[in-house]
Amino acid sequence: MDKFVVSARKYRPQNFNTVVGQVHITTTLKNAIRNNQLAHAFLFCGPRGVGKTTCARILAKTINCETRTPDGEACNTCNSCVSFNDGISLNIHELDAASNNSVDDIRSLVDQVRFAPQAGKYKVYIVDEVHMLSTSAFNAFLKTHDEPPSYAIFILDTTEKHKILPTILSRCQIFDFKRITNNDTVEHLAEIAGKENIQAEKAALHVIAQKSEGCMRDSLSILDKIVSFTNGTVTYQNTLEHLNILDHDYYFRMLETQLEQDMAGSMLLYDEINRKGFEGDLVLNGYAEFIRNVLVCQNEKAASLLDVVEGLQGKYISTAKKVSPAYLIGALNILNEAEINYKMARNKRLHVEMSLIKLSFLQQAIELSYDNEKSVVVKKKRVDGPVALRITPLQSLQIKPGLVKVAAPVAEAKLFIEPKVEENKPAAQPTEVYVPTVVKEALFVSEPGDDDVAIATLPKPKAASVKTGVRKSKLDQLREQHANATTLQKTEAIAVTIEELQGCWDSFVTNLKKQNKHSVVTVFNIAKLEVVNDQHFSITVSTSLEQKFIEQEKLDLLECLKGHFHNRNIGYTIIIDEEGRPKVEVQVSMTTREKYQRLVELNPLIKELRDKLKLELG
């Protein structure tokens, strides 16, 4: 029984023409050999499995070939080529720097460089994974690498160029290997499958190329595994099964159910996928990539960017025409967030199902309409049926159950409030109050005709509890502000005069006293007011601290002013006038000596008395 040799070794390239996907490097090396312009040191860097070590060996064999071809290839028939192919050549030395990375290993290599080749023209030293050498080993290698003998050539291979010392990089010709494209990988696999009499579908080979991510060695290993698994027949389905890849057909079906807002269909389809053993993060990642491909196909010119199995591009393009860009972008955001938070979720399945539920109702939640006049994309909320009534009752109004009349189309709603009738007093007329937009969107609205009227009954509001001296929350203030917005717009604004302003100011200060804000009250009392125009006034204070006190009450103050003057545009400016601040003389305590000097200035005899009595200052 013959010993099995894996395809990665059996079909390893033996000359530059058989190297796949690195034409820019092989052409450069062949021209350098043909023109006798070889450098003394090369650095081959790039991802794993793309042909770095293979090209290094081919280069070493070619430069010692006795009868090279005119295009710069090795003949594979001379003694040098035969000995190299048999692995007994004395002119080629390979060092694995991953396991021989010490200074002693490099010194041993340097000692070998001193001896000239017995046969052939060059001695080639291939150092694989050179980035694994220690700093001391690099320094020991530096002198020989900089000025080697004329017969010595060094070829360094690495997958991590950034770990190599700059002094080594500056002495090498650097060749950057790129990842092998899927098309090149598929062609090479098809060639090998033909030589091995393997029945392989092109779609299956394309899936293998995608899975290998540009690494030819990985793609050949995957092909060997699938051939062993399928006994020589490589099909699209058994390749998906062996590589644990989810078929694109599931994603097309998933998108179709979500566009139809069929939440149950999406859940059942995910259950089918889950029972086949696919993890939730794999589903989220694959579905996000699928949505990206559909988004790319919105423009048929960009369909060439798709890296999918041949024949699926047309299906992607036809699917993209049925879906709006808004849905695809929203779906990508949901899937991206779900994939990021997947590891933190305790219930993985529920986490994925919640994402599918959001996607099922995304089409209903967001619709894009283009404004013909402004050509601006506008987001609108879609309301197909009744919406629950949400209303915050105002404390100043006693609302009883009544009728809400909404004219079609819904532009404004008027709330008719029955006045409270007391004994021995005539009945008052009903009061009209304009209900804000929040209320009219929450009404039970049908679709009446031009003259029809939709009638809904308002529930009786609960009595609001009022606590004396407790400040309202910001949320309640914003709600009340929004509720009074329409009423203020319907009432004629009052011009700002110093009398009206001072009256409103005093009432606000009184309210601050009830809240026990004594420091703020003091600042408000000493502030000076001055009217600028009908909608603006200035507040003059003495220090920046007083300014901060007033700014802390900005929201409440503006609300009070807007309500008093019935004007939403009223505003003020705070001015700091330090010159107008009253000057206060400060009493500074004096020392004993200063007091003595002061007394001497008033009465010089005190100094004579002190000198006669020889007194000391305490």
C-alpha positions, 0 to 999 in steps of 0.5 A: 500500500502506497503511503498517502501524501497530502495534497499540500505537499504532493502538489507543492509548486516546483517552479515559479510558473506553478506558484498561484496568485503571486505573479508580481513576486515570481516575475520580479524574481525571474527577472532578477535571476535572468539579469543577474541582479540578485540581492544578498538578502530577501525578506518574504512576508505575508499571511500563512499558506500563500507560498513564502517558503515555497518561493524561497525554495524555488529561488534557492534551486533556480539560482544554482541550476546549471541549465536554466530555461530562457525565462529564468526557470529551473530545469529540474534535470541537472545534478543541482536540481535533482539533489535539491528535489531529493533533499540532499543538496549541500548548498541549501540550509533551512533553519526554523527560527521558531525552535532555534531562536537562541544566540548559539543557533545563530552563531552556528549558522554564521560559522557555516557561512564561512565555507564556500560551496563545493558545487554550485555557485551560491549557498542559500540560507532560508530562515523560516519564522524569523520574527521568533528570533530573540533580540540577542540573536538578531544582533548576533546575526546583524554583522554577517547579514550586513556583509555576507560573502559573495556566495551567500544569500539569505532568505528570511520568511515571516508572517509578522514583519512588524516584529523584526528589527528595523536594522534587519529590514533596512538590509533586505529586499522586502516582498509582500505576499498577498492573500490568494483570491477565491477565483485563483483558489477555485481554479487550482483546486479544480486542476488538482481534482482533475488530476486525482479523478475527483468529481467536484462541483464548482460551487463546492470548490467556491465554498472551500475557497471562501472557508480557507480565507486566501490560504492555499494550504488550508484549502487543499487540506479541506479538500482532502478531508471532504474527499475522505468524507464523501469517498471521492465526490465533492458536492455543494450539499456535503461540503456545507454539511462537512464545513458546518456552513449554513446554506444561503437558501435559509437566509433568503427564506428568513428575509422573505418571512420578515418582509411578510411580517411573519414572526411565526415563520421566522421563529420556526425557521430558526428552530429548524436551523438550531436543531441542525446544530448551528450556534446563534452567533454563527446565524447572526454573523451569516445573516448580517453578511447576507443582508450586507450583500443584498444592500450592495446589490441595490445597485447592480453595478456593485454586484461584482463586489459579491463573493458568493457562489456562481449563479447566486448573484442574479438571485441577490439582485432580484431580492434587492429590488424587493427590499427598501434600503431603510429596512436593510440598514435597520436590519444591519444595526439590529444584527450588529448589536445582537452579535456584540451582546451575544456573549453576555446573554444568558439565554442565547436562543432567546437573545437571537429570537428577540432579534428576529422578532424586531426584524419581523416588525421592522418593516411596519415600524419604519417607512420612508417617504420622500417629500416632493418639495424638499426632497428630504427623507422623512421617517414616519410612524405607521398606525394601522389600528387603535392606539391606547389613549395616553393623557396626563391630566392637568391639575388646574382643570377638573375634566369630566367624561365628555366628547372629543370631536376630531375633524378629518383630516386630524389637524386640531382637537377641541376638548369640551369641558362641562363647567361645575354647576352650583346651586342658585347660580346660572349654568356657565357655558362649556369651555373650549380647550385646545388639546396638544398634539400628544393627545390627538395622536392618541385618540381612537381615530377611524378613517371618516370621509370629508364630512364625517366626524369620529367620536371617542370617549375620554376616561375620567382622569384620576385626581392628581395628588398635590404636595405643598412645598414640593418641587415638580419633577422635570418630566412633569414640568415638560409635560405641563409645558407641552400641554399648555403650548397650544393654549399659549399660541391661541392667546394674545401675547402681553407686551413686556413692561416694567410693571407687568415684569415686576409683578410676575417677578414678585410672584415667582419670588413668593413661590421660591419662599414657599420652597424654602430657597432663602439664598435664591430669594435674596439674589432675586430681590437684589437683582435689577430688571430692565426691559429691552423690548416687547419680548426681552429684558435684562437682569443685572447682578453684581457677581457671577455667583448671583448669576449661577443662582438665577440660572439654576431656576432658569426653567421654572422662571421661563415657564412662569414668564411664558405663562404670565405674558402668554408668549413662548418667545420671551427671554432674558439676558443676565448682566454682571455689573461689578462696578455697581456693587456697593463697597463695604469697609472691612475691619482688619485687626491690628497687631500690637506694634501697629497699634503702638505706631498709631498711638505715637502718631496721635501723641508723640509723648507716648514714645518718650514715656516708653523710652524712659520706662524702658518698656518692651512691646508685647 
